[in-house]
Amino acid sequence: MNCVFIFAGLKVLEFEKWTLDLYMGGTLAEVFGIVLVITKNLFPPKK
């Protein structure tokens, strides 16, 4: 993700604004999803 933003900032890669926004939102949602799954399995609810 960082490489894409660096290359887009250096104008090596050209994307429309909404494409980068969608990419950033999808990547952020993926990271939050992984953290959610890890924390739910690492700390199971007490019975």
SELODREN-276189 format. One record per residue: x, y negated, z of N, C-alpha, C in turn; residue number from 0. Coordinates in nm, 4 decimals. Each point is the difference from the previous one (the first is absolute). Example, Ala and Ser with C-alpha at 12.3 -4.5 7.8 and 13.67 -1.06 7.14 Angstrom:
BEGIN
<node n_east="1.3190" n_north="0.5690" n_up="0.7800" ca_east="-0.0890" ca_north="-0.1190" ca_up="0.0000" c_east="0.0900" c_north="-0.1200" c_up="0.0000" seq="0"/>
<node n_east="-0.0350" n_north="-0.1050" n_up="-0.0720" ca_east="0.0820" ca_north="-0.1190" ca_up="0.0060" c_east="-0.0770" c_north="-0.1090" c_up="0.0730" seq="1"/>
REM end
This chain:
BEGIN
<node n_east="0.0829" n_north="0.1179" n_up="0.0000" ca_east="-0.0829" ca_north="-0.1179" ca_up="0.0000" c_east="0.0881" c_north="-0.1253" c_up="0.0000" seq="0"/>
<node n_east="0.1050" n_north="0.0030" n_up="0.0794" ca_east="0.0891" ca_north="-0.1162" ca_up="0.0050" c_east="0.0662" c_north="-0.0259" c_up="-0.1339" seq="1"/>
<node n_east="0.0412" n_north="0.1075" n_up="-0.0678" ca_east="0.0642" ca_north="-0.0171" ca_up="-0.1312" c_east="-0.0955" c_north="-0.0624" c_up="-0.1009" seq="2"/>
<node n_east="-0.1245" n_north="0.0382" n_up="0.0041" ca_east="-0.0987" ca_north="-0.0576" ca_up="-0.0924" c_east="-0.0140" c_north="-0.1494" c_up="0.0252" seq="3"/>
<node n_east="-0.0070" n_north="-0.0407" n_up="0.1253" ca_east="-0.0141" ca_north="-0.1427" ca_up="0.0312" c_east="0.1268" c_north="-0.0783" c_up="-0.0345" seq="4"/>
<node n_east="0.1148" n_north="0.0604" n_up="0.0212" ca_east="0.1254" ca_north="-0.0685" ca_up="-0.0357" c_east="0.0087" c_north="-0.0186" c_up="-0.1506" seq="5"/>
<node n_east="-0.0281" n_north="0.1062" n_up="-0.0761" ca_east="0.0072" ca_north="-0.0103" ca_up="-0.1456" c_east="-0.1071" c_north="-0.0921" c_up="-0.0558" seq="6"/>
<node n_east="-0.1163" n_north="-0.0023" n_up="0.0617" ca_east="-0.1043" ca_north="-0.0929" ca_up="-0.0446" c_east="0.0399" c_north="-0.1433" c_up="0.0316" seq="7"/>
<node n_east="0.0648" n_north="-0.0217" n_up="0.1130" ca_east="0.0453" ca_north="-0.1342" ca_up="0.0352" c_east="0.1122" c_north="-0.0487" c_up="-0.0889" seq="8"/>
<node n_east="0.0847" n_north="0.0911" n_up="-0.0457" ca_east="0.1093" ca_north="-0.0354" ca_up="-0.0905" c_east="-0.0444" c_north="-0.0053" c_up="-0.1454" seq="9"/>
<node n_east="-0.1286" n_north="0.0251" n_up="-0.0246" ca_east="-0.0588" ca_north="0.0002" ca_up="-0.1346" c_east="0.0558" c_north="0.1117" c_up="-0.0879" seq="10"/>
<node n_east="0.0503" n_north="0.1079" n_up="0.0628" ca_east="0.0422" ca_north="0.1171" ca_up="-0.0760" c_east="-0.1235" c_north="0.0799" c_up="-0.0400" seq="11"/>
<node n_east="-0.0946" n_north="0.0105" n_up="0.0920" ca_east="-0.1295" ca_north="0.0636" ca_up="-0.0260" c_east="-0.1070" c_north="-0.1083" c_up="-0.0013" seq="12"/>
<node n_east="-0.0929" n_north="0.0109" n_up="-0.0907" ca_east="-0.1090" ca_north="-0.0972" ca_up="-0.0091" c_east="-0.1327" c_north="0.0698" c_up="0.0298" seq="13"/>
<node n_east="-0.0698" n_north="-0.0485" n_up="0.0988" ca_east="-0.1317" ca_north="0.0518" ca_up="0.0356" c_east="-0.0949" c_north="-0.1174" c_up="0.0180" seq="14"/>
<node n_east="-0.1288" n_north="0.0282" n_up="-0.0171" ca_east="-0.0994" ca_north="-0.1018" ca_up="0.0338" c_east="-0.0123" c_north="-0.0061" c_up="0.1518" seq="15"/>
<node n_east="-0.0497" n_north="-0.1116" n_up="0.0515" ca_east="-0.0091" ca_north="-0.0189" ca_up="0.1454" c_east="-0.0867" c_north="0.1067" c_up="0.0645" seq="16"/>
<node n_east="-0.1138" n_north="0.0312" n_up="-0.0605" ca_east="-0.0906" ca_north="0.0964" ca_up="0.0624" c_east="0.0619" c_north="0.1389" c_up="0.0031" seq="17"/>
<node n_east="0.0880" n_north="0.0316" n_up="-0.0939" ca_east="0.0651" ca_north="0.1308" ca_up="-0.0008" c_east="0.0929" c_north="0.0139" c_up="0.1199" seq="18"/>
<node n_east="0.0784" n_north="-0.1035" n_up="0.0266" ca_east="0.0882" ca_north="0.0059" ca_up="0.1174" c_east="-0.0799" c_north="-0.0012" c_up="0.1295" seq="19"/>
<node n_east="-0.1094" n_north="-0.0745" n_up="0.0045" ca_east="-0.0851" ca_north="-0.0006" ca_up="0.1195" c_east="-0.0603" c_north="0.1379" c_up="0.0244" seq="20"/>
<node n_east="-0.0457" n_north="0.0639" n_up="-0.1058" ca_east="-0.0577" ca_north="0.1330" ca_up="0.0118" c_east="0.1057" c_north="0.1011" c_up="0.0434" seq="21"/>
<node n_east="0.1192" n_north="-0.0109" n_up="-0.0546" ca_east="0.1102" ca_north="0.0888" ca_up="0.0364" c_east="0.0375" c_north="-0.0180" c_up="0.1470" seq="22"/>
<node n_east="0.0089" n_north="-0.1242" n_up="0.0438" ca_east="0.0352" ca_north="-0.0281" ca_up="0.1383" c_east="-0.1087" c_north="0.0505" c_up="0.0950" seq="23"/>
<node n_east="-0.1261" n_north="-0.0224" n_up="-0.0348" ca_east="-0.1100" ca_north="0.0470" ca_up="0.0843" c_east="-0.0059" c_north="0.1516" c_up="0.0083" seq="24"/>
<node n_east="0.0224" n_north="0.0665" n_up="-0.1114" ca_east="-0.0006" ca_north="0.1469" ca_up="-0.0008" c_east="0.1132" c_north="0.0583" c_up="0.0813" seq="25"/>
<node n_east="0.1177" n_north="-0.0599" n_up="-0.0116" ca_east="0.1152" ca_north="0.0475" ca_up="0.0760" c_east="-0.0208" c_north="-0.0229" c_up="0.1490" seq="26"/>
<node n_east="-0.0545" n_north="-0.1144" n_up="0.0352" ca_east="-0.0265" ca_north="-0.0299" ca_up="0.1409" c_east="-0.1050" c_north="0.0954" c_up="0.0574" seq="27"/>
<node n_east="-0.1043" n_north="0.0291" n_up="-0.0772" ca_east="-0.1026" ca_north="0.0938" ca_up="0.0455" c_east="0.0580" c_north="0.1400" c_up="0.0176" seq="28"/>
<node n_east="0.0906" n_north="0.0382" n_up="-0.0885" ca_east="0.0635" ca_north="0.1312" ca_up="0.0109" c_east="0.0841" c_north="0.0090" c_up="0.1272" seq="29"/>
<node n_east="0.0752" n_north="-0.1031" n_up="0.0300" ca_east="0.0829" ca_north="-0.0006" ca_up="0.1209" c_east="-0.0873" c_north="0.0061" c_up="0.1244" seq="30"/>
<node n_east="-0.1069" n_north="-0.0800" n_up="0.0049" ca_east="-0.0899" ca_north="0.0037" ca_up="0.1157" c_east="-0.0671" c_north="0.1360" c_up="0.0136" seq="31"/>
<node n_east="-0.0352" n_north="0.0626" n_up="-0.1118" ca_east="-0.0607" ca_north="0.1331" ca_up="0.0044" c_east="0.0944" c_north="0.1040" c_up="0.0564" seq="32"/>
<node n_east="0.1259" n_north="-0.0063" n_up="-0.0411" ca_east="0.0991" ca_north="0.0946" ca_up="0.0513" c_east="0.0223" c_north="-0.0211" c_up="0.1493" seq="33"/>
<node n_east="0.0095" n_north="-0.1245" n_up="0.0437" ca_east="0.0172" ca_north="-0.0299" ca_up="0.1424" c_east="-0.1208" c_north="0.0492" c_up="0.0795" seq="34"/>
<node n_east="-0.1191" n_north="-0.0178" n_up="-0.0536" ca_east="-0.1208" ca_north="0.0466" ca_up="0.0682" c_east="0.0002" c_north="0.1517" c_up="0.0169" seq="35"/>
<node n_east="0.0346" n_north="0.0725" n_up="-0.1049" ca_east="0.0041" ca_north="0.1460" ca_up="0.0076" c_east="0.1064" c_north="0.0457" c_up="0.0999" seq="36"/>
<node n_east="0.1160" n_north="-0.0636" n_up="-0.0031" ca_east="0.1076" ca_north="0.0389" ca_up="0.0929" c_east="-0.0407" c_north="-0.0258" c_up="0.1444" seq="37"/>
<node n_east="-0.0570" n_north="-0.1170" n_up="0.0284" ca_east="-0.0357" ca_north="-0.0299" ca_up="0.1386" c_east="-0.1156" c_north="0.0860" c_up="0.0487" seq="38"/>
<node n_east="-0.0940" n_north="0.0352" n_up="-0.0878" ca_east="-0.1102" ca_north="0.0866" ca_up="0.0441" c_east="0.0498" c_north="0.1394" c_up="0.0331" seq="39"/>
<node n_east="0.0982" n_north="0.0503" n_up="-0.0747" ca_east="0.0514" ca_north="0.1342" ca_up="0.0262" c_east="0.1058" c_north="0.0010" c_up="0.1095" seq="40"/>
<node n_east="0.0686" n_north="-0.1102" n_up="0.0189" ca_east="0.1014" ca_north="-0.0074" ca_up="0.1038" c_east="-0.0614" c_north="-0.0162" c_up="0.1380" seq="41"/>
<node n_east="-0.1091" n_north="-0.0739" n_up="0.0077" ca_east="-0.0698" ca_north="-0.0251" ca_up="0.1258" c_east="-0.1445" c_north="0.0475" c_up="-0.0115" seq="42"/>
<node n_east="-0.0234" n_north="0.1322" n_up="0.0138" ca_east="-0.1379" ca_north="0.0503" ca_up="-0.0113" c_east="-0.0871" c_north="-0.0504" c_up="0.1155" seq="43"/>
<node n_east="-0.1306" n_north="-0.0100" n_up="-0.0218" ca_east="-0.0889" ca_north="-0.0478" ca_up="0.1063" c_east="-0.0035" c_north="0.0989" c_up="0.1168" seq="44"/>
<node n_east="-0.0125" n_north="-0.0537" n_up="0.1203" ca_east="-0.0054" ca_north="0.0861" ca_up="0.1193" c_east="-0.1379" c_north="0.0645" c_up="0.0088" seq="45"/>
<node n_east="-0.0015" n_north="0.1255" n_up="0.0424" ca_east="-0.1266" ca_north="0.0707" ca_up="0.0127" c_east="-0.0379" c_north="0.0179" c_up="0.1442" seq="46"/>
REM end
